């Protein structure tokens, strides 16, 4: 969490620091990212940066909190639409999430780096920090589904969908560099997601 002095800065200077941190951490892994580069982009001294943040990790998690909060606000705007058919809800949510990624390229790149397993200690801390937030959000977006047509308990159905979405998201995060742009990733993602949805609709047996 930033020191009190960071929040006493004028909004333009705070945004310069946030944008500089976002630019650096979206281009490089946590260990490769340079605070020297960040202060240069933010037009501040290195001494000033550490008046506002305890250390590099403190800055990193503040930037990551900022990005996740922005994504959450955007997706919460879609929550009133998430009613009715279970699989339609999943597709609407996935569409909203990908649209946000397309409109916020640097933020998407940061999330991709942050949640791609690189065996680093910062990755472990990241997963511990955000796991509960991710779990609660999945259940929130699916809480208004029509349950009368389900053959199984709502909680078990939600678990299956959560695991599919998490697994698919993780797969595409790892493979993202194979695609020329995010629109190509989106096309492949929805093609695969629709296949899994059809499997769930029809069942696994002939």
N, C-alpha and C positions, 0 to 999 in steps of 0.2 A: 504494500500500500504506500503511495507517495507520502512524503512528508507534508505537513501543513503548508509549508512555503510554496509548494507547487500550486496549490489551489488559490494562493494569493496572487499569482501571476495574472496578467491580463489574458483574455481569451485567445488573442492572436499568438502570443508567445507559447501558451499551453498547446495550442494546435500545431505550432511548428515542431515542438518536441514530440508530440504524438505522431505526427506525419513522418518525421525523421525516423523514429523508432519503428514505425510500421514499414517504411520503405526498406530499412536495413534487415529487419527480422523476416520480411517476406522474401528477400533475395538470398539470404544466407541462413544456415542452421544456427541455433543458439550459440554453439561453441565457436563458429566461424564469424558471427556478427561482431562488428567492431564499435565500441563506444566512441572511439576517435572519429569514425565516420559519422556517427549519429550527431555528435555535437557540431561537426562541421556543417551538416545539412540543416541543423536547427539554429545555426548562427549563435551558439552559446559556448562558453568555456567548459572544459571537462570538470573543473571544480564546481561550476554552477550546477551541472547535471547531478552531481552527487550531494548537492545541497537539497535537491528535490527528491532523490531516490536513494535508498540505502546502498544499493549495489545494482549491478547489471541484471540480476535475477528479479529484483524488485521492479525494475523498469519493464522487463519482458512480460511479467505476469500482469502488470497494469495494462500494457498494450493488448495483451490477449484478452483480458477482461473486457476492455473497451470494444474489441471486435466482436466478441461473443454477445455482448449486450446489444450491439447494433443489429446483429443477425436475429437475436431473440425478439427485439422490438418489431422488426420487419415481419417475422413469421407470426407474431401475435396478432398482427393486423389481419391475418388470414384465418385465425381461429373461428370467427363467427361463420365462415363459409364451410367449416369442416363438420357437416352434419349429413346424416343419411347413410348411403351405401358405404360399407367398410372400404372396399377397394378403390372407390372413387375418392374417398378421403385421402388415402395413401398417395394417389396420383396427384391430387391437388397440392398436398403438402410438398411432395417431391418437386413439383413444378415451381412452386414458390421459392423453395430453397435454391434450386439451380438458377432461377432468375436473379436472385440476390448475388450469387457467385459471379454471374456474368456482368452485373452492374458494379461489382466491387472486386476487381481483379486482384489488387494487392492484399485485400483482406482474405480473399479465398486462398491465395498462395501462402499466407501466414498460417491459416488453419490447416492447410494441407501439410505443411512442414511440422506444425505442432503436434498433429495427431497421427503422423506416420512413424512407426516404431523404428528407431535408429539405435536401440540398446543404450541410450544415454540416460544419465541420472535425471536430466531435466524432463525427458519424456515420461519417466515413471512419476515424477512429481505432477506433471500436467494431467496424466490420467487419474491420479488420486484426487486432484483438485476439482476436476470437472465431471467425473463419472456420475455423481448423484444428480447434477443439473441435467445431464443428457437423459438419464432414466426418467426423471419427472416430466421432462418436456415431451418425450415420446407418449407417455400416458395422457398428458394433457391434450395433445392434438387428436387423440383417438377416443376421448371420453364421451363424445356425443354420437357414437355410432348406433345404428339400429340393432339391438341385440336379439329381437324376437326371432330373427331368421337364423341365428347361430345354433349349431349343433353342440357347441362346447361352451364352457364357462368363458365369460368375457375376458377375465384376467389371463387365461391360458392363450386365448386367441391373440390378445395384445402382446404377450410375450413372444409368440411366434413371429408376428409382424415386426416387432422391435429387433429381434435377432436377424431377420432377413435384411432390414434396412441398415442396421449397423454393419453387418457383414458385407453388404453390397457397397456401402459408403467406404469402408476400409479398403476393399478391393480396388475401387476406382481411385481412391487417394494414392495408393501405391503405384497404380498404372498410369496416373495422369500425365507423366512425362512422355508417354508413348504417343500422345495425341497432339496434333498441331495447334488446336485451340479448344477452349472450353465448350464451344457449341458441339464439336465432335464428341467430346466426352458425354455431353448431355444426350445426344442421339443414342449412343451405345448404352448408356445407363438406363434410359427409358425402355429400350428394346429388351434389355435383360430383365428389368423390373416387371414389365408386362408378361414376360414368359413365366416368372415365378408366380405372379398373380393368377395366371391361367392354370398353373399347376395346382394352386390352392383351391381354386374354384371347382376344378374337375376331380381333384383327389389323385392319389398316386397309383391306384389300381385301375386296370382296364375294366 
